[in-house]
């Protein structure tokens, strides 16, 4: 099954704000930035503006992040 696409709007402290099909820019989903960075294999400071797919998305969490387009490849 294909993952759901999300975008990291910005990082605030240790959290990343995500725009998802369930969360718009006025009420983004916040998840630990380090979770995204470790699952996607890139530094947390490179998360803003990047698109990812997630394996699981709920009203209060997201998990299973994979980078949609990796400019390093």
Backbone as CSV, one residue per row, in Angstrom:
resi,resn,N_x,N_y,N_z,CA_x,CA_y,CA_z,C_x,C_y,C_z
1,UNK,0.838,-1.186,0.000,0.000,0.000,0.000,0.878,1.242,0.000
2,UNK,0.510,2.224,-0.782,1.243,3.481,-0.848,1.013,4.267,0.423
3,UNK,2.040,4.986,0.857,1.924,5.816,2.041,1.186,7.107,1.747
4,UNK,0.840,7.792,2.819,0.188,9.097,2.741,1.280,10.149,2.675
5,UNK,1.139,11.130,1.786,2.153,12.167,1.655,1.920,13.304,2.642
6,UNK,3.019,13.735,3.271,2.993,14.855,4.212,4.150,15.787,3.878
7,UNK,4.059,17.030,4.344,5.123,18.010,4.147,5.497,18.600,5.494
8,UNK,6.798,18.719,5.737,7.253,19.386,6.952,7.240,20.889,6.683
9,UNK,6.401,21.576,7.425,6.296,23.026,7.282,7.520,23.697,7.905
10,UNK,7.800,23.344,9.156,8.941,23.902,9.872,9.222,23.067,11.105
11,UNK,10.346,23.349,11.736,10.640,22.702,13.013,10.612,23.781,14.092
12,UNK,10.079,23.398,15.260,9.995,24.282,16.419,10.575,23.520,17.593
13,UNK,11.759,23.918,18.031,12.424,23.160,19.087,12.699,21.746,18.607
14,UNK,12.214,20.768,19.348,12.422,19.362,19.005,11.297,18.770,18.170
15,UNK,10.320,19.590,17.790,9.167,19.086,17.050,9.127,19.629,15.627
16,UNK,8.558,18.822,14.740,8.328,19.232,13.365,6.827,19.428,13.182
17,UNK,6.454,20.479,12.460,5.049,20.729,12.148,4.772,20.201,10.746
18,UNK,3.772,19.318,10.647,3.446,18.660,9.384,2.114,19.119,8.821
19,UNK,2.098,19.293,7.511,0.870,19.497,6.770,0.517,18.132,6.189
20,UNK,-0.688,17.657,6.465,-1.116,16.337,6.017,-2.513,16.446,5.436
21,UNK,-3.039,15.367,4.855,-4.430,15.411,4.394,-5.421,15.687,5.540
22,UNK,-5.001,15.429,6.776,-5.868,15.652,7.946,-5.531,16.924,8.709
23,UNK,-4.406,17.563,8.384,-3.906,18.723,9.132,-3.457,19.804,8.160
24,UNK,-4.125,20.962,8.209,-3.733,22.038,7.295,-2.772,23.004,7.986
25,UNK,-2.389,24.031,7.277,-1.387,24.972,7.770,-1.855,25.699,9.026
26,UNK,-3.151,25.847,9.229,-3.650,26.544,10.416,-3.639,25.656,11.665
27,UNK,-3.541,24.350,11.489,-3.504,23.412,12.623,-2.627,22.211,12.279
28,UNK,-1.307,22.438,12.098,-0.420,21.341,11.698,-0.262,20.297,12.795
29,UNK,0.105,19.110,12.371,0.407,18.011,13.283,1.846,18.168,13.759
30,UNK,2.066,18.037,15.054,3.428,18.104,15.599,3.894,16.714,15.998
31,UNK,5.070,16.352,15.497,5.703,15.074,15.847,7.179,15.344,16.134
32,UNK,7.849,14.442,16.841,9.278,14.637,17.114,10.100,14.704,15.819
33,UNK,10.867,15.769,15.669,11.693,15.940,14.472,12.715,14.812,14.357
34,UNK,13.242,14.361,15.477,14.254,13.301,15.447,13.675,11.993,14.910
35,UNK,12.393,11.720,15.151,11.763,10.515,14.604,11.785,10.562,13.080
36,UNK,11.408,11.703,12.523,11.405,11.846,11.060,12.827,11.707,10.533
37,UNK,13.758,12.424,11.159,15.150,12.411,10.699,15.742,11.009,10.725
38,UNK,15.521,10.280,11.798,16.108,8.938,11.890,15.458,7.962,10.919
39,UNK,14.152,8.057,10.734,13.472,7.140,9.812,13.788,7.458,8.351
40,UNK,13.950,8.749,8.038,14.195,9.149,6.651,15.677,9.230,6.314
41,UNK,16.536,9.217,7.332,17.969,9.215,7.085,18.561,10.550,6.673
42,UNK,18.076,11.636,7.264,18.681,12.932,7.019,18.641,13.769,8.286
43,UNK,19.480,14.804,8.364,19.534,15.618,9.572,18.230,16.379,9.822
44,UNK,17.903,16.584,11.097,16.667,17.281,11.459,16.623,18.696,10.893
45,UNK,17.764,19.357,10.752,17.759,20.726,10.224,17.435,20.778,8.732
46,UNK,17.394,19.629,8.058,17.043,19.588,6.634,15.590,19.190,6.401
47,UNK,14.787,19.055,7.447,13.399,18.619,7.298,12.463,19.668,6.708
48,UNK,12.546,20.949,7.118,11.566,21.923,6.612,11.527,21.996,5.088
49,UNK,10.294,21.956,4.565,10.072,22.034,3.122,10.106,20.696,2.410
50,UNK,10.532,19.660,3.064,10.622,18.332,2.428,9.299,17.588,2.505
51,UNK,9.087,16.754,1.493,7.894,15.899,1.442,8.281,14.467,1.780
52,UNK,7.400,13.819,2.513,7.609,12.441,2.941,6.338,11.641,2.739
53,UNK,6.483,10.330,2.670,5.323,9.465,2.816,5.402,8.894,4.223
54,UNK,4.232,8.622,4.801,4.174,7.995,6.118,3.349,6.726,6.004
55,UNK,3.738,5.718,6.773,3.011,4.446,6.775,1.736,4.539,7.597
56,UNK,1.770,5.419,8.627,0.621,5.519,9.514,0.367,6.986,9.843
57,UNK,-0.874,7.416,9.688,-1.276,8.781,10.012,-2.584,8.727,10.781
58,UNK,-2.589,9.333,11.975,-3.804,9.455,12.772,-4.033,10.930,13.058
59,UNK,-5.062,11.222,13.796,-5.349,12.615,14.151,-4.261,13.213,15.038
60,UNK,-3.518,12.352,15.770,-2.546,12.878,16.721,-1.107,12.413,16.506
61,UNK,-0.841,11.619,15.453,0.515,11.113,15.255,0.733,10.654,13.818
62,UNK,2.009,10.537,13.466,2.418,9.990,12.170,3.696,9.191,12.393
63,UNK,3.879,8.121,11.607,5.043,7.269,11.788,5.347,6.544,10.484
64,UNK,6.604,6.131,10.332,7.028,5.411,9.134,7.375,6.362,8.001
65,UNK,8.258,7.322,8.263,8.593,8.372,7.306,9.607,7.908,6.265
66,UNK,9.346,8.241,5.010,10.288,8.001,3.910,10.284,9.245,3.024
67,UNK,11.458,9.706,2.673,11.607,10.912,1.832,11.046,10.641,0.445
68,UNK,10.226,11.556,-0.065,9.614,11.384,-1.385,10.665,11.546,-2.481
69,UNK,11.405,12.638,-2.453,12.452,12.901,-3.440,13.733,13.191,-2.679
70,UNK,14.736,12.358,-2.873,16.005,12.552,-2.192,16.976,13.228,-3.158
71,UNK,17.291,14.524,-2.950,18.165,15.227,-3.881,19.615,14.720,-3.843
72,UNK,19.923,13.886,-2.860,21.280,13.344,-2.759,21.495,12.162,-3.688
73,UNK,20.434,11.700,-4.356,20.564,10.534,-5.235,20.363,10.898,-6.671
